[in-house]
Amino acid sequence: MEVLHARCAGMDVSKKDVKVCVRAASPGRKTLQETTTWSSMTGDILRLRD
């Protein structure tokens, strides 16, 4: 299958927290995936930019 986007991300925002998943294609057919959970407080949401 042809890779259309080498990197993608998704966010699930709720009142309690924010879950973020980032996927990136690596050499070969492997995919790297990182999922993190953040508080929904303003300071933590602003830190998502970094």
Secondary structure, 3 states (H helix, E strand, C coil): CCCCCCEEEEEEECCCEEEEEEEEECCCCCEEEEEEEEECCHHHHHHCCC
